[in-house]
């Protein structure tokens, strides 16, 4: 039996049951949950970095976005409130669409 020891999506256990398999799981306490959300973000980011086509990249970005929503809730904000913070930062400092790569800044 493969051992996973990782945070999974809420309906994964249903998928496993429908496949006729058995599993062992538990509910994480709040501290563990925060730690596992962060760990899962790293996992999904690595998967995004390894994609070789747009379709796979979008799938991994969707997974990251789901985790970002979970992390926002951990920190007491909704996805909409998080989006507002993103929008405010973009208005003040811009986004990343212009592809600017800063080489150096001369110190006086």
C-alpha positions as CSV (number, residue, x, y, z in Angstrom):
1,X,0.0,0.0,0.0
2,X,1.5,3.4,-1.0
3,X,2.1,5.8,1.8
4,X,1.3,9.4,1.0
5,X,1.4,11.4,4.2
6,X,0.2,14.7,2.6
7,X,-2.7,17.1,2.6
8,X,-5.2,16.1,-0.1
9,X,-8.3,17.8,-1.6
10,X,-11.6,17.4,0.4
11,X,-13.2,14.9,-2.0
12,X,-10.2,12.6,-2.6
13,X,-11.4,10.1,-0.1
14,X,-14.6,9.7,-2.2
15,X,-12.5,9.1,-5.3
16,X,-10.6,6.4,-3.5
17,X,-13.7,4.7,-2.2
18,X,-15.3,4.8,-5.7
19,X,-12.2,3.0,-7.0
20,X,-12.9,0.2,-4.4
21,X,-9.8,0.9,-2.3
22,X,-9.4,1.5,1.4
23,X,-7.4,4.2,3.0
24,X,-6.2,5.6,6.3
25,X,-6.6,9.3,7.0
26,X,-7.0,11.7,9.9
27,X,-8.0,15.4,10.4
28,X,-5.1,17.8,11.0
29,X,-5.1,20.2,13.9
30,X,-4.8,23.9,13.1
31,X,-1.0,24.0,13.5
32,X,-0.5,20.9,11.3
33,X,-2.9,22.2,8.7
34,X,-1.0,25.5,8.3
35,X,2.2,23.6,8.0
36,X,0.7,21.2,5.4
37,X,-0.8,23.9,3.3
38,X,2.6,25.5,3.1
39,X,4.2,22.2,2.2
40,X,1.5,21.5,-0.4
41,X,2.2,24.9,-2.0
42,X,5.8,24.0,-2.5
43,X,4.8,20.6,-4.0
44,X,2.3,22.3,-6.4
45,X,4.8,25.0,-7.3
46,X,7.4,22.4,-8.2
47,X,4.8,20.6,-10.3
48,X,4.0,23.9,-12.1
49,X,7.7,24.6,-12.7
50,X,8.0,21.1,-14.3
51,X,5.1,21.6,-16.8
52,X,5.9,21.6,-20.5
53,X,2.6,22.8,-21.9
54,X,-0.1,25.4,-21.2
55,X,-2.8,22.9,-20.3
56,X,-0.7,21.3,-17.6
57,X,0.5,24.7,-16.4
58,X,-3.0,25.9,-16.0
59,X,-4.0,22.7,-14.0
60,X,-1.1,23.3,-11.6
61,X,-1.9,27.0,-11.3
62,X,-5.5,26.1,-10.4
63,X,-4.1,23.8,-7.6
64,X,-1.9,26.7,-6.3
65,X,-4.9,29.0,-6.4
66,X,-6.9,26.6,-4.4
67,X,-4.1,26.5,-1.8
68,X,-3.9,30.3,-1.8
69,X,-7.6,30.5,-1.0
70,X,-7.0,28.0,1.9
71,X,-4.1,30.0,3.1
72,X,-6.1,33.3,2.9
73,X,-8.8,31.7,5.1
74,X,-6.1,30.6,7.6
75,X,-5.1,34.2,7.9
76,X,-8.7,35.4,8.3
77,X,-9.4,36.9,4.9
78,X,-11.6,35.8,2.0
79,X,-10.4,35.3,-1.6
80,X,-12.1,38.6,-2.5
81,X,-10.3,40.4,0.3
82,X,-7.0,38.9,-0.8
83,X,-7.7,40.0,-4.4
84,X,-8.3,43.6,-3.1
85,X,-4.9,43.6,-1.5
86,X,-3.4,42.3,-4.7
87,X,-5.2,45.0,-6.7
88,X,-4.0,47.8,-4.3
89,X,-0.4,46.6,-4.6
90,X,-0.7,46.5,-8.3
91,X,-2.0,50.0,-8.4
92,X,0.9,51.3,-6.2
93,X,3.8,49.2,-7.6
94,X,2.5,47.6,-10.7
95,X,2.2,44.0,-11.7
96,X,4.6,41.7,-13.6
97,X,3.2,42.0,-17.2
98,X,6.0,44.3,-18.5
99,X,8.6,41.5,-17.9
100,X,11.1,43.9,-16.3
101,X,14.2,42.2,-15.1
102,X,16.2,44.5,-12.8
103,X,20.0,43.9,-13.1
104,X,21.4,46.4,-10.5
105,X,20.8,49.7,-8.8
106,X,23.8,52.0,-8.3
107,X,24.3,53.0,-4.7
108,X,25.5,56.6,-3.9
